Amino acid sequence: MTVSEEAGGRRHDRGGRPPSITDVYRELRPLIFSIAYRMLSSASDAEDTVQEAFVRYHTAVDGGVVIESPKAYLSAVVTRISIDRLRSAVVRRERYVGQWLPEPLLTDAPEADPQELAELGDTLSMAFLLVLERLSPVERAVFLLHDVFGYGYDEIASIVHKSQANCRQLATRARRHVRAQKPRFEATREQRDQLADRFFAAFTDGNLDGLVAMLADDAVTYGDGGGKAPQWSTPIMGAERIARLFVAMSKQLSAHELSVQRHEVNGQPGAIVRNQRGELINVFTLDIADGQVQAVRSVINPDKLRHLGPVADLGAMRRQARSGSTDSAPPASS
């Protein structure tokens, strides 16, 4: 990639003083990561992409390139890398065992940006990211850069190497698709969080009637084990079936002395299940609308949880259960 291709950088021989790498990283990393994560639906891949983008930036500056707009440069680089990664991910996801869900992201972590979450929280939801999966990589990039991050079509055209007119067409097509399938969420955060608190309390207590009352009649539950952990092979539908499933899992919580800890996951109410050592078992997130839980998503694939902290050895837990040390298998997406 040439200097001019990456957002108008130009080579110089004079002694200009660009902003320090540390300052650029501190200021722009949240934005660049936000773009990469929404493009890739993977926190670990997004982190790798961000690091690669900043390495290229550092290399260019060290090589005497004046980066007139670090934001434009890094946005271009991270978007192009993400497009390439998405294209190579298509085959991997076709071979994925079971249901594929995005890697969960904790959005109530101390480092989370409250302003961004308030403005863009819905675009982090797993439901929204799954809608984006149906777009082509370039459509996804154009839509996100324009509709979510507010980049102009002139900037986007230089990033994706399309004309402005073509970018407008791509955005229109993507926008139409997204609007047709965009998930609905509870209007107020307070109502949403109160229902989530009651849902996870009923789950922990094994309260069948309480769970049924909070689930929409056509609610659906998805599980992602990736073939590396117990999982539901297909979505489970219906309030009664889902409630009974969670009651069964509540018995496993008790048998293995596991805790359910409330968190905000991908901008929506969720929870993390941990063992006594604090290791992660799985992550839940809820879609709530019209005062009911419309969807539950569970990620238990250990590869998708490692960026959140130490992950429990489910194989050891299952072997312990079979040996008679406990009376049930560990809770999971199964």
C-alpha positions in Angstrom: 0.0 0.0 0.0 1.5 3.4 -1.0 1.7 6.5 1.1 -1.0 8.2 -0.9 -3.4 5.3 -0.6 -3.5 5.5 3.2 -5.5 8.6 3.8 -3.3 11.2 2.1 0.0 10.7 3.9 2.9 12.4 2.2 6.6 11.9 2.6 8.8 14.7 3.8 12.5 15.5 4.5 11.9 18.4 6.8 12.0 18.2 10.6 8.2 18.3 11.4 7.1 17.1 14.8 4.0 14.8 14.5 2.0 14.1 17.6 3.5 11.3 19.7 2.5 7.7 19.1 1.4 7.5 22.7 -0.9 10.6 22.4 -2.4 9.3 19.1 -2.9 5.8 20.6 -4.6 7.2 23.7 -6.9 9.5 21.8 -7.9 7.3 18.9 -7.7 3.7 20.1 -11.3 3.7 21.4 -12.6 4.8 18.0 -10.4 2.5 16.0 -11.3 -0.5 18.2 -15.0 0.4 17.9 -14.8 0.3 14.1 -12.8 -3.0 14.1 -15.1 -4.7 16.5 -18.3 -3.8 14.7 -16.7 -4.9 11.4 -15.4 -8.2 12.8 -17.8 -9.1 15.6 -14.7 -10.4 17.5 -12.9 -8.6 20.3 -9.7 -10.6 19.8 -9.6 -10.1 16.0 -10.5 -6.4 16.6 -7.6 -6.1 19.0 -5.2 -7.7 16.6 -6.4 -5.4 13.8 -6.0 -2.3 16.0 -2.4 -3.3 16.9 -1.6 -3.9 13.2 -3.0 -0.5 12.3 -1.0 1.3 14.9 2.2 -0.6 13.9 1.7 0.7 10.3 1.1 4.2 11.6 4.3 4.0 13.6 6.3 2.6 10.7 5.0 5.3 8.4 5.9 8.1 10.8 9.3 6.7 11.5 9.8 6.5 7.7 9.3 10.2 7.3 5.6 10.3 6.3 3.6 13.3 7.5 0.2 11.9 8.6 -1.9 15.1 8.4 -4.9 13.3 10.0 -4.0 10.3 12.2 -7.8 9.6 12.5 -8.3 9.4 8.8 -5.1 7.3 8.3 -6.0 4.8 11.1 -9.6 4.6 10.1 -8.6 3.7 6.6 -6.1 1.1 7.6 -8.3 -0.6 10.2 -11.2 -0.7 7.8 -9.2 -2.2 5.0 -7.6 -4.8 7.3 -11.1 -5.7 8.6 -12.5 -6.1 5.1 -9.7 -8.5 4.3 -10.2 -10.4 7.5 -14.0 -10.7 6.9 -13.4 -12.1 3.4 -11.2 -14.8 4.8 -13.6 -15.5 7.7 -16.4 -16.5 5.4 -15.0 -20.0 4.9 -14.2 -20.4 8.6 -17.7 -19.5 9.6 -19.2 -21.9 7.0 -17.3 -24.7 8.8 -18.2 -23.5 12.3 -19.7 -26.2 14.5 -23.2 -25.3 15.7 -24.5 -21.7 15.9 -22.1 -18.8 15.5 -22.5 -15.8 17.7 -20.2 -12.7 18.0 -17.6 -12.6 20.7 -19.2 -10.9 23.8 -17.9 -7.6 24.9 -18.4 -6.3 28.4 -19.7 -2.7 28.1 -19.9 -1.9 31.8 -16.2 -2.3 32.2 -14.4 0.8 33.8 -12.7 1.6 30.6 -16.0 1.7 28.6 -16.9 5.1 27.1 -20.3 6.2 28.6 -20.9 8.7 25.9 -20.3 6.2 23.1 -22.5 3.6 24.8 -25.3 6.1 25.1 -25.0 7.0 21.4 -24.1 3.8 19.8 -25.1 1.1 22.3 -27.7 -0.6 20.1 -25.1 -1.0 17.3 -23.0 -3.2 19.7 -25.8 -5.7 20.4 -25.4 -9.3 19.2 -28.6 -9.0 17.3 -27.4 -6.0 15.4 -24.0 -7.5 14.7 -25.7 -10.7 13.3 -27.7 -8.5 10.9 -24.4 -6.9 9.7 -23.1 -10.4 9.0 -25.6 -10.6 6.1 -23.9 -7.7 4.3 -20.8 -8.0 2.1 -17.6 -6.8 3.7 -17.6 -3.5 1.7 -21.3 -2.9 2.3 -20.7 -3.4 6.0 -17.7 -1.0 6.0 -19.6 1.8 4.1 -22.7 1.4 6.3 -20.8 1.5 9.5 -18.5 4.4 8.6 -21.4 6.5 7.4 -24.4 5.6 9.4 -22.8 4.7 12.7 -19.6 6.8 12.8 -20.6 9.7 10.7 -17.8 9.7 8.1 -18.5 11.5 4.8 -18.9 9.7 1.5 -15.7 11.5 0.3 -13.7 10.0 3.1 -15.3 6.6 2.7 -14.7 6.5 -1.0 -11.0 6.9 -0.5 -11.0 4.2 2.2 -12.8 1.5 0.2 -11.5 2.6 -3.3 -15.0 3.2 -4.7 -16.6 6.3 -6.2 -18.8 8.5 -3.9 -21.8 7.6 -6.0 -21.0 3.9 -5.6 -20.6 4.3 -1.8 -24.0 6.0 -1.6 -25.6 3.1 -3.5 -23.8 0.6 -1.2 -25.0 2.5 1.9 -28.6 2.7 0.6 -28.7 -1.0 0.0 -27.1 -1.9 3.3 -29.4 0.6 5.2 -32.5 -1.0 3.6 -31.4 -4.4 4.7 -30.5 -3.4 8.2 -33.7 -1.5 8.7 -35.8 -4.5 7.6 -34.2 -6.7 10.3 -33.0 -4.2 12.9 -33.9 -5.5 16.4 -36.1 -3.6 18.8 -35.0 -3.0 22.4 -36.7 -1.8 25.5 -37.3 2.0 25.4 -35.7 2.8 28.8 -32.5 1.4 30.3 -34.2 1.3 33.8 -37.1 -0.9 32.7 -34.7 -3.1 30.7 -32.3 -3.6 33.6 -35.1 -4.2 36.1 -36.5 -7.0 34.0 -33.0 -8.5 33.5 -32.4 -8.5 37.2 -35.6 -10.4 37.8 -34.8 -12.8 35.0 -31.4 -13.8 36.2 -32.7 -14.0 39.8 -35.4 -16.4 38.6 -32.8 -18.4 36.7 -30.6 -18.7 39.8 -33.6 -19.7 41.9 -35.0 -22.1 39.4 -38.3 -20.3 39.3 -40.2 -21.8 36.4 -43.3 -19.6 36.6 -41.3 -16.5 37.0 -39.2 -17.3 33.9 -42.3 -18.1 31.8 -43.9 -14.8 32.8 -40.9 -12.8 31.6 -40.3 -14.6 28.3 -42.2 -13.7 25.2 -44.4 -16.5 23.8 -42.2 -16.7 20.7 -38.9 -16.1 22.6 -35.8 -17.9 21.2 -32.6 -19.0 22.8 -29.3 -19.4 21.0 -26.1 -21.1 22.1 -22.5 -21.0 20.8 -20.1 -23.7 21.9 -18.2 -23.9 18.6 -17.8 -27.7 19.0 -15.5 -27.0 22.0 -18.1 -27.0 24.7 -21.6 -28.4 25.3 -24.1 -26.4 23.2 -27.6 -26.3 21.8 -27.4 -27.6 18.3 -30.4 -25.5 17.2 -32.2 -22.6 18.6 -34.8 -23.4 21.3 -38.1 -21.6 20.9 -41.0 -20.9 23.1 -41.3 -19.5 26.6 -42.2 -22.8 28.3 -39.3 -24.7 26.7 -36.8 -22.0 27.5 -38.0 -21.6 31.1 -37.6 -25.4 31.7 -34.1 -25.3 30.1 -33.1 -22.5 32.5 -34.6 -24.3 35.5 -32.5 -27.4 34.6 -29.4 -25.2 34.4 -30.2 -23.7 37.8 -29.7 -27.1 39.3 -26.3 -27.3 37.7 -25.4 -23.9 39.1 -26.1 -25.2 42.6 -24.4 -28.6 42.0 -21.1 -26.9 40.8 -21.4 -23.9 43.2 -21.4 -21.4 40.3 -22.4 -17.8 40.5 -24.4 -15.7 38.0 -23.0 -12.1 37.9 -25.0 -9.4 36.2 -23.2 -7.3 33.6 -23.9 -5.2 30.5 -22.9 -7.3 27.5 -22.7 -5.7 24.1 -24.7 -2.7 25.3 -27.6 -5.0 26.5 -28.4 -6.6 29.8 -26.5 -9.8 30.4 -24.6 -12.0 32.9 -21.5 -14.0 33.3 -21.4 -17.5 34.9 -18.2 -18.1 37.0 -16.9 -21.0 39.1 -15.6 -20.6 42.6 -12.1 -19.6 41.3 -13.7 -16.8 39.3 -13.1 -18.5 36.0 -15.6 -17.9 33.2 -18.1 -20.6 32.2 -20.3 -18.7 29.8 -21.8 -15.3 29.0 -25.5 -14.5 28.5 -27.1 -11.5 26.8 -30.8 -10.7 26.6 -32.8 -8.9 24.0 -35.7 -7.1 25.8 -38.6 -5.3 24.1 -42.3 -4.7 25.0 -41.5 -5.6 28.6 -40.5 -9.2 27.8 -37.4 -11.2 27.0 -37.4 -11.7 23.3 -34.1 -13.6 22.9 -31.4 -15.1 25.0 -27.9 -15.7 23.6 -25.3 -17.8 25.4 -21.6 -18.0 24.4 -19.7 -20.8 26.0 -17.0 -21.4 23.3 -13.8 -20.9 25.4 -12.0 -19.3 22.4 -14.6 -16.5 22.5 -14.2 -15.8 26.2 -10.5 -15.7 26.8 -10.3 -11.9 26.2 -12.6 -11.5 29.2 -10.3 -13.4 31.6 -9.4 -16.9 32.7 -11.8 -19.6 31.4 -12.8 -22.7 33.3 -11.8 -26.1 32.1 -15.2 -27.6 31.2 -13.7 -30.9 30.3 -12.4 -31.3 33.8 -15.7 -30.3 35.3 -17.5 -32.9 33.2 -15.0 -35.6 34.1 -15.5 -34.7 37.7 -19.3 -35.0 37.3 -19.0 -38.4 35.7 -16.8 -39.6 38.5 -19.6 -38.9 40.9 -18.1 -35.9 42.7 -21.1 -33.9 41.6 -24.6 -35.0 40.5 -24.8 -33.2 37.1 -22.8 -32.0 34.2 -21.6 -28.3 34.2 -24.0 -25.7 32.9 -23.6 -24.8 29.3 -25.3 -24.1 26.1 -26.8 -27.6 26.2 
